[in-house]
């Protein structure tokens, strides 16, 4: 199960969530992304670089006071803002549920 992590890197401007998690993986010194995935998401997660899922689970284990919220990650580290103008409201709801679950 995912618990609080001690240190999580602050995303660089225009950095993807995938990249941030890769930097976290390097910081921890692990040689297995599976262990990192289980720590951050509570389960093994194949992280999609464009539209990642389980961002809500990730945010729960990040230290409080970082300003890194689910909405921050969706708007700043995914391709969602680029897709949004071209999708219906129904599809938008599905995308957001997929990313936050």
Secondary structure, 3 states (H helix, E strand, C coil): CCCCCCCCCCCCCCCCHHHHHHHHHHHHCCCCHHHHHHHHHCCCCCCCCCCCCCHHHHHHHCCCCCCCCHHHHHHHHCCHHHHHCCCCHHHHHHHHHHHHC
